[in-house]
C-alpha cells in the first residue's frame, strides 16, 4: 500500500475514533457539520505533514463527498441549509471542490438578507473574507481581481456595506486592474446599498467620499451623474436635508457629465445662476460652425434651460442678466426651436419680463412633449415595419 494511502486510512480510522467519542447522530446540523469538517480537515493535515505533496482542500473534500458528509445542494434541504448558514454552505462546497462564483454570489446575498432581517449579527470575522479565501483556494479569483468578477461584484459591495465595512470597497478597487468607468459603476452599487441600509444622508456622505478618489478634474466622475441626480431629487424638497443638497450641488463640477449638466444642476437644484449665465455667455461667443453642428434636441433642451434661467434671474431681481439671457435666446434659438418667436420675446419693461418668459417656456415644454410623443409613435411604427 502506498504511504499516502496508508496515512489516509489511518486518518479515516482516527476520525471514526473521534466520532465514537462525540457520539453525534448523523446527518448533523449545519453548524455541527462545519465544526466536524473543520476537525477532519485539521486531522488530515496533521497526519499527512510528512507526505511530499501536502493535501489541499479539494483532496480533503474528495473524501467527504459521500454520506454522511455529502454536501450536495440538490433539493429543498440544500436551499434550507443556504438560508440557515449561507457562508458555511459555501465553505463546504470549497472543501468538496464544487465552489463557483455563482454560488458565492448567492450565499453572500443570503447572508446580507439575514443581516437585514436581523437573523444574525455581524461578527468580528468578515463573512466576505471567508468567501474570498474560499474562492482563492478554489482558484476562481485572486485578491486583486475578486471585485471585478461580475457574478460577485454586487454581492461583495453589498456585503461590505451591510457589515459596516464600506471603506474596504475602495481598498479592493485601488488594486483592481479595471478602467475608472468600471470602478465608478461598482461604487454606485455601494451608494445604492448604503441608502437602503442607512438612509439618504449616509448615501450622500458615501457619494461625496467617492469623489476625488481617482483625481479631481472637472467632469471626471461623469459616470456618477445618474446617482447624483437621484440623490438631489430625494433631498431637494426636505428642508432638513438642505445642507446635503448644498454639498451635492457644490460637487456637481466633478460628477456632472458636461458643462451643460453642471449649469442645469446648479440652476434647478441650487437656484444658482452664475454657472448657467457663464455657460450661455460662452455659447454666444462660439461661431456659426459650432451652432450649425447642433441638432434639434440640443437646441430644444438648451433653450428650455435658458428660459428657466431668465425666470430665476427675474425672481432674484437680476434684471441685467435676465435681459442678457433673453437676448441670447432671441438671437440664437428663435427660428430653430418650435414655439419660440423673436417678436414674442421683445420685453419692454421689467414688469412683463417674467410673464413673457413663462409663456415662452410653456410653449417650448408643450412642443417638447409633442415631439417626444411623435418620436415614440415613429419608433413603434419602425419596430412594426422591421418585424
Secondary structure, 3 states (H helix, E strand, C coil): CCHHHHHHHHHHHHHHHHHHHHCCCCCCCHHHHHHHHHHHHHHHHHHCCCCCCCCCHHHHHHCCCCCCCCCCCCHHHHHHHHHHCHHHHHHHHHHCCCCCHHHHHHHHHHHHHHHHCCCCCCCCCCHHHHHHHHHHHCCCCCCCCHHHCHHHHHHHHHHHHHCCCCHHHHHHHHHCCCCHHHHHHHHHHHHHHHHHHHCHHHHHHHHHHHCCCCCCCCCCCHHHHHHHHHHHHHHCCCHHHHHHHHHHHHCHHHHCCCHHHHHHHHHHHHCCCHHHHHHHHHHHHCCHHHHHCCCHHHHHHHHHHHHHHHHHHHHCCCHHHHHHHHHHHHHHCECCECCCCHHHHCCCCHHHHHHHHHHHHHHHHHHHHHHHHHHHHHHHHHHHHHC
